[in-house]
Amino acid sequence: MNKTGFLFLLLIYFGQWNSPALSQELKVNGQFFTLDEKPFDMWGVRVASASQTKEFTKSLITSLDDYKESGINCISVFLQGSSGGYSDPFGDNGKTIDKKHLKRLRQIIKACTKKDIVVIVGIFYQRTIRDPEIGNLKSEEAIRNAVLTVTEKLKPFKNIIINIANEQNSSYYKGYKPFNFNDPDNIISLCKEIKQTDPNRIVGAGGYHDSSNVVIGKSEYVDVLLFDTFSGDIEKGHDSGWHYNYFKAEGVPEKPIVNVEIFGGWTGQFTPQGVYTPEGKEIHWKEIEAAKKQPGLYVHFHSNTWFQGAGQDFRNRFDLGGMGALDDPGVRWYFEKIMEGNE
């Protein structure tokens, strides 16, 4: 072989070795997921602010081995963050993403790729959108540009789902006049633009308003219904299984249905940080039971005081910690429950 041919082979080899396009491919097969053509039973955790700072990103990546060993195979991160820390990384009327922020997000995705962990990448967060001093997107055009920018930047990665907006029905969005996030048809229109730009990309959306979730879930442009639950659901006895049955009864077709934020702000009551009452644990365990019982239903753990502690003047924790007791704080107890019977 001549020198030119040898160099060509080296370029191919190292290009493939470093290419994110070789990441595992997540697909939707009816109401189920597959990863590299193998069944993928999703168990997730919301770490929405993990790309907001270098320290957060490093802490999350350092914890991924423990996540994997504990049964976590999906994480949810939002570009605009959460109550655990938020910002607007978009510039140039939505056509650019802050380079350092995008680098951190890519670091997270690449680290998850190596461990067969899927990443749900959320775009918009209501507190960022409504705050004119923080938000950089001042028009509907900017919103649509931002969606397309994220789609283009993440094209090489095959192990992600794009989530349009956190809790699209939230009243926080009402103060933002250029675009009505509360209208499910508007959310669907953004999903459609993603599918037109990257037809193979899995895209989802939703919130905690049941009828809006049905409209979103029925759309041909929505591959996955991504919904939330909150304190009112607990009071009514409406767990994720109840919502799943409701969505199906209202005509949501065979597609995965994922609760991406169990109980929302209700979880902020568990203080000191990482300390849970027996009753609180029991309510969470019912969510696990519902997901194991209902084919096509998946749930993501959420803790306002642990993973998003900054919203309550705690530091964000991305490790799992311990068993939720005063002398052993943490959220490991939840994931050990998932692993029961799976060993």
Secondary structure, 3 states (H helix, E strand, C coil): CCHHHHHHHHHHHHHHHHCHHHCCCEEEECCEEEECCEEECCCEEECCCCCCCHHHHHHHHHHHHHHHHCCCCEEEEECCEECCEECCCEEHHHCEECHHHHHHHHHHHHHHHCCCCEEEEEEECHHHHHCCCCCCCCCHHHHHHHHHHHHHHCCCCCCEEEEEECCCCCHHHHHCCCCCCCCHHHHHHHHHHHHHHCCCCEEEECCCCHHHHHHHHHCCCCCEEEEECCHHHHHHCCCHHHHHHHHHHCCCCCCCEEEEECCHHHHHHCCCCCCCCHHHHHHHHHHHHHHHHCCCEEEEECCCCCCCHHHHCCCCCCCCEEEEECCEEECHHHHHHHHCCCC
